Amino acid sequence: MRRLALISLLLAAGCPPKIQYPECKVDQDCADHGQVCSAGFCKECRDDGDCRAHPDRPLCRNALCVAKAECSAAQDCGEGRKCSPEGKCVAECAADADCGAGRKCIGGRCSAQESCNADADCGEGRACVNDICEAQGGVLES
């Protein structure tokens, strides 16, 4: 009798509710969204292999497919460029403040400023313009 009562109780309780996106138990639960199951939730990827469908974002980082970094340090970018926190090679500077004391940002590159009072202070082929030595033609030397 007890057994019958227990079976009846279980049948009355019904089946547990079906899990709903983004929750999952297996990869198939996430397949309709092109994702994989990781730690009970649908995610874009678990490892780099899951990013094959995204050739522009081939690496899996923190469950997201991301692009491969162009650089990790300034030396990866070449002269006059630096590596941004996002892993992209960018201009060395955008404003004078990026260059430090005694330097000026010109065309995305930090150039040394040589102060002057007259053309004679600057040397041959250079002129004193607004108290800064410039190559004749108005281009600062770096």
C-alpha positions as CSV (number, residue, x, y, z in Angstrom):
1,M,0.0,0.0,0.0
2,R,2.8,2.4,0.9
3,R,4.5,1.7,-2.4
4,L,1.3,2.5,-4.3
5,A,0.9,5.8,-2.4
6,L,4.5,6.7,-3.2
7,I,4.1,6.0,-6.9
8,S,0.9,8.0,-7.0
9,L,2.6,10.9,-5.3
10,L,5.5,10.9,-7.8
11,L,3.1,10.7,-10.8
12,A,1.0,13.6,-9.4
13,A,4.1,15.7,-9.0
14,G,4.8,15.4,-12.8
15,C,8.0,15.7,-14.6
16,P,10.5,18.4,-13.7
17,P,10.2,21.5,-15.9
18,K,12.2,21.5,-19.1
19,I,15.3,23.7,-18.9
20,Q,15.1,26.9,-20.8
21,Y,17.7,28.8,-22.7
22,P,20.3,30.0,-21.7
23,E,20.4,27.1,-19.2
24,C,21.6,23.7,-20.5
25,K,22.7,20.2,-19.6
26,V,24.3,19.2,-22.9
27,D,25.5,20.9,-26.1
28,Q,22.3,19.9,-27.9
29,D,20.4,22.2,-25.5
30,C,22.3,25.2,-27.1
31,A,22.5,24.0,-30.7
32,D,19.6,26.2,-31.9
33,H,21.7,29.2,-30.9
34,G,25.0,28.0,-32.4
35,Q,26.5,27.7,-28.9
36,V,27.9,25.0,-26.5
37,C,27.0,24.1,-23.0
38,S,29.5,25.2,-20.4
39,A,28.9,25.1,-16.6
40,G,25.2,24.8,-17.1
41,F,24.8,27.8,-19.5
42,C,24.9,28.2,-23.2
43,K,28.1,30.0,-24.2
44,E,29.7,30.9,-27.5
45,C,32.7,28.7,-26.9
46,R,34.6,26.4,-24.5
47,D,37.9,26.4,-26.5
48,D,39.4,27.7,-29.7
49,G,37.9,24.8,-31.7
50,D,34.4,26.1,-31.0
51,C,35.3,29.3,-32.9
52,R,35.9,27.7,-36.3
53,A,32.6,29.2,-37.6
54,H,34.1,32.7,-36.9
55,P,37.2,33.0,-39.0
56,D,37.5,36.7,-38.0
57,R,37.3,35.7,-34.3
58,P,39.3,32.4,-34.0
59,L,40.2,32.4,-30.3
60,C,38.0,31.5,-27.3
61,R,38.5,33.8,-24.3
62,N,36.1,34.0,-21.4
63,A,33.5,31.9,-23.3
64,L,33.5,34.4,-26.3
65,C,35.2,34.1,-29.7
66,V,37.6,37.0,-30.1
67,A,40.0,38.2,-32.8
68,K,43.7,37.3,-32.6
69,A,45.6,40.3,-31.2
70,E,47.7,42.2,-33.7
71,C,50.3,42.9,-31.0
72,S,51.2,42.3,-27.4
73,A,54.0,44.9,-27.0
74,A,55.1,48.1,-28.8
75,Q,58.0,46.3,-30.5
76,D,55.4,44.2,-32.4
77,C,54.2,47.3,-34.2
78,G,57.2,49.0,-35.7
79,E,58.7,52.4,-35.4
80,G,56.3,55.3,-34.4
81,R,53.5,53.0,-33.4
82,K,52.5,51.3,-30.1
83,C,50.3,48.4,-29.0
84,S,46.9,49.5,-27.5
85,P,45.3,47.6,-24.6
86,E,43.0,46.0,-27.2
87,G,46.0,44.4,-29.0
88,K,45.9,46.7,-32.0
89,C,48.9,48.7,-33.4
90,V,48.0,52.4,-33.2
91,A,49.8,55.7,-33.7
92,E,52.4,56.5,-31.0
93,C,50.4,59.6,-29.9
94,A,47.2,61.4,-30.4
95,A,48.1,64.5,-28.4
96,D,51.2,66.2,-27.0
97,A,50.3,64.9,-23.5
98,D,51.0,61.3,-24.8
99,C,54.6,62.1,-25.5
100,G,55.9,63.4,-22.2
101,A,57.9,66.5,-21.3
102,G,59.8,68.3,-24.0
103,R,58.1,66.3,-26.8
104,K,55.3,67.1,-29.2
105,C,52.8,64.8,-31.1
106,I,53.2,65.5,-34.8
107,G,51.4,63.2,-37.3
108,G,50.9,60.5,-34.7
109,R,54.6,60.4,-33.7
110,C,56.4,61.9,-30.7
111,S,59.0,64.4,-31.8
112,A,61.6,66.2,-29.7
113,Q,61.1,69.9,-29.4
114,E,64.2,72.0,-29.6
115,S,63.6,75.5,-28.3
116,C,65.2,78.5,-29.8
117,N,65.2,82.3,-29.9
118,A,66.5,82.8,-33.5
119,D,67.3,80.7,-36.6
120,A,71.0,80.7,-35.6
121,D,70.1,78.5,-32.5
122,C,68.7,75.7,-34.8
123,G,71.6,74.9,-37.1
124,E,71.8,74.6,-40.9
125,G,68.6,73.9,-42.9
126,R,66.4,74.7,-39.9
127,A,64.5,77.8,-38.7
128,C,63.1,79.1,-35.4
129,V,59.3,79.2,-35.7
130,N,57.3,80.1,-32.6
131,D,60.4,79.4,-30.4
132,I,60.7,75.8,-31.8
133,C,63.3,74.6,-34.3
134,E,61.8,73.3,-37.5
135,A,63.2,72.0,-40.7
136,Q,62.8,74.6,-43.4
137,G,59.4,74.0,-45.0
138,G,57.7,73.8,-41.6
139,V,58.2,70.1,-40.7
140,L,59.6,69.3,-37.2
141,E,62.4,66.8,-37.0
142,S,62.0,63.9,-34.7
